[in-house]
């Protein structure tokens, strides 16, 4: 089992490096095409930090590991919301823009509610699942979200930062090695997480909600912590909210296209936690200092997640 743990660490390392190389190469390509920094941040960087979840889910969906698929998505979103915002808020209270408080956070909340509705579709099918039709609905909502983002950008007068232009050979090398690292890392993480689950007698659900979810959320964690240390609240919270929307609307829809995903109603409690956390985040906008996540609110998020995870693990053993 120790060897499997080491391989999983290697897999996570490959995922993080792969995502970094992919973002670096894609950003350089975008700069060459004179695309603004803001567009790059909201599209390429946001997708890059969610790339580990995408690859792990694609591998898990192809192999029929439905619990890993849902555990990774729901667990990653809960990790982002409770752990990352909790840590970031303790480092530096997060000031939230009005547009984020009134639009992006509610969109993330609605995405979680939509997941709950689509997954519990027993009145349509005999089995609980996310079908390819459900995937189309999720993807359609993602397209609307992207349209909303770009519609907002039309009012921005963002300039492209001057950077040293990389050669085409370097750019495509970075993109290629990044994709390779993501694919290899995703395969290693899924296969050996399943091996550990079987060895310990722990369910795939718990492995997906904890180990896999935390590992694939490392890029978001690093990005948000660095942003907090630089007192850049927009990046810190935007990275988390954007990733949560990407995970449900885009990554889950792609997973469903690869293979329809069977859903266990046991996941409902975890989705309820996600919905509750999103509601708490909205409430935090109007308590204490308005439109700011104060340290005491961040502490509540962090403590709740630790208690919730402990309950999950001990209840499963």
N, C-alpha and C positions, 0 to 999 in steps of 0.2 A: 504493500500500500504506500510505503514511503516513496517508492519509485514513481507511482502514479501522481503523488502530490508534487514531486519535483517536475514531472512532465507538465502538470497543470500550470505550475509557475512559469515554466518555459513557454507554454502556450499563451498565457496572459502577456508575457513579455513580447512575444511575437505579435500579438494583437495590438498592443500599445505602440510598438515601433512601426508596425505596418500602417496603422491609422495616421501616425505622425508623418511618415514618408508620403502617404497618399495625399494628405492635406498640403504638405509642402510642395509636392509636384503639381497638384491641381491648382493651388494658389498662384504658383509661378506662371502656369499656363493662363490663368485668368488675368494676371497682371499684363501679360503680353497682349491680351485682347482688350486691355484698357477697361476692365470691369472694376467697379469701385470696391473699396475696402468693406463697406457696409454689406454689399451684396455677397461678397466672399464670406464674411462672417456669418450671415444668416443662412447661407446655403452650403458652401463647401466645408467650412469648419464645423457647422452644426451636424452635417451628415458624417463628417470624419469622426467626431466623438461618439456617434451612434453606430459607426461601422462595425465595432466588435459585436454589438448586439445583433446586427443584421447577419453577419457571417455565422455566428453561433446558432442563431435561429434557423438559418437556411440549412445548415448541416443537420440540426436536430429534426427539422420538419421533413427533410428528405429521408431520414432514417426512421421516421415515425415516432420520435420521442416527444409526444405532445406535452407531457408534464414539464420537460425542459423548456419547450417553446413558451408556454404560458408563465412558468416560473421565472424565466429570464426577463420577460417583458414586464410583468407585474412587480417582480422583485427589484428590477433595475429602477423602475419609476418610484417605488417606495424608498429605495436607497437614495436616489437623487433628492427626493423631497424631504426626507427626515434626516438622513446622515449628512449629505453635502450641504444643504441649507442650514442644518444645525451647526456644523463645524464652521461654515463661513460666517454665520450670524454671530457666533461667539468670538471670532477673530475681529470682525468689524460689522456693526449693525448695518443691515442692507436697506438702502433707500430705493424705493420702487417708483418708477415713473407712472403717471396716471394711465397711460395707454396699457401698460402691463397689468396694473391693478384692475382695470375695467374691461380689458379685452383678452390678453394672452392667458392670464390665470383662469378666467372663466372658460376659455377654449380648452385648456388642459383638463379642467373639471368635466366639461361636456364630453371630451374624448373618453375619459374613464367611465362615465355613465353609458356612453354608446357601447363600449366594450362589454359592460355588464348586460345590457339589453340584447346584443347580438349573440353573446355566448350562451345565454339562457333561453335559447329559442326552441324549447321543447314543444311549444304550441304550433311550430312550423314543421319541425323534424322530430323523429322519434328519439334521436340522440342529441345531447348537448354538444355543440361544435361551432367552429368558425369555418363556414363553407367558403367556396370560391365566390359565391354571390355576396356573402358578407365582406369578403376581401375587396370586392368591387366597391361596396358602400364605403368602406374605410378609405380606400384609395381616392374615391371621389371627394370625400371630405378633406383629404390631404391636399388635393389639387386646389380646392377652394381656399384652404389655408395659405398655400403658396401664392395664390392670386391676391389674397388680402395683403400678404407681406410686400409683394412687389407694387401693389397699388399704393401702399404707404410710402414706399421708397421713391415714388415719382416726385414727392414733395421735397426730398432731400437733395442737397447740393454738395454731395460728398465728392471729394477729390481723391484720385488714386495716389497712394503714397509712392514716392520715388524709391525704387529698389534696384539692386543690381539684377539685370536680366539674365536668367539662366539659359543655357543653350537648349535646343530641342532635345538633343540626346540626353542631357541631364534630367530634363523634365520627365521624359517618358521612361527613363530608367527608374526614377523615384516612384512614379505611378505604378510601374510594373512590379517593382520589388515590394511596394506597399500592399498591392493586391495579393501578391504571393504570401507575404507575411500574415495577412488577415485570414486567408484560406487555410494555411498551415496551422496557425494558432487556433482557429475555430475548431478544426478537426481534432486537435490534441485535447482541447478543453472539454469538448462534448464526450469523446470516447472515454477519457480517463475519469471524468466526473461520474459517468455511469458505472465505471468499474469500482470507484470508491463507494458509491451508493449501494451496490450489490454486496461489497465486502463488509460494510458496516451494518447492513440491513436498514439503511435510511432510505426513505422514498426519493424518487426522482424529483418530486415536487419540492421537497425541502432543499435538495441540492441546487435546484434551479433558482429557488427564492433567495438562497443565501450565497453559497460559494460562487456559482456562475454569475448571478446578478451583481454581486459586489465586484468581481473581477472585470466584467465588461463595463462597469461604471467608473473604472479607474481614470479613463481620460477626462470624463466630466469632473471628477473629484479634483484632479490636478489642475485643470483649467480654472475651476471656480476658486480654489484656494489661492492660486497665484493672483487671480483677479482681486480677491479680497485683500491680500497683502498689499496690492497696489491701490486699494481703495476704489476699485472700479466696480461699482454695484451693478451697472447695467449688464456687464459680461457675466458676472457671478450668478445673477438670478436668470438672466436671459438664456444662458447655457443650460440650466436645469429645466426651465419651463419648456424651452424649445426641444430639448432632448426627449422629454416626456411625451410631447405631441408627436414627434417623429416616431418614437417607439411604437405607439399604438396605431396611428393612422398609416404610417408607411411600412414599418418593419413587419408588423403583424399581418398586414394585407399581402405583402410579398410571401411571407411564410404560408399563408392560406393558398396562394396561387400555386406554390410548389406542391403542397399536399394539404387537403382539408384537415383541420386540427380538432381532434376530440377534446372536449372540455369537461373537467370534473367540477361539479358544483362546490367541492371543497375549496376551490379557489375564490369563491364568492366572498368569504371573509377577508381575504387579502385585497380584493378589489374594493370592498367596503372601507378598509383601512386607507387605501389610496384616495377614495372619494372624501373620506373624513379629513385626511391630511390636507387635501386641496381646499376644502371648506375652511379649515383652520387657517390656512394661508391667506384666504380672502378676508377672514375675520381679523387677522393680524394687521391688515391694511387700515383698520379703523379703530384699533385699540392702541394705547400708549401713544407714541409719536406716530401721527398719521402717515400712511404709505411708507412705513418702515418696519422691518423685522427686527425687533429689539432683542437684546441678548437673552432676556428671560424667556421670550417666545422661542428662540433658537434652542435654548436649553430644554424646553418642554419637548420640542421635536426630537432632539437627540435621545433623551431619556425614554420617551415612549417607544422609539424604534428598538432600543436595546432590550426593553422589557418584552416587546412584541416578538422579537426574534428568539429570545430565550424561551418564551412560551411555545413557539413553533417547534423548536428543536427538542425540548424536553417532552412535549406532547407526542412527538413522533417516535421517540425512542422507546 
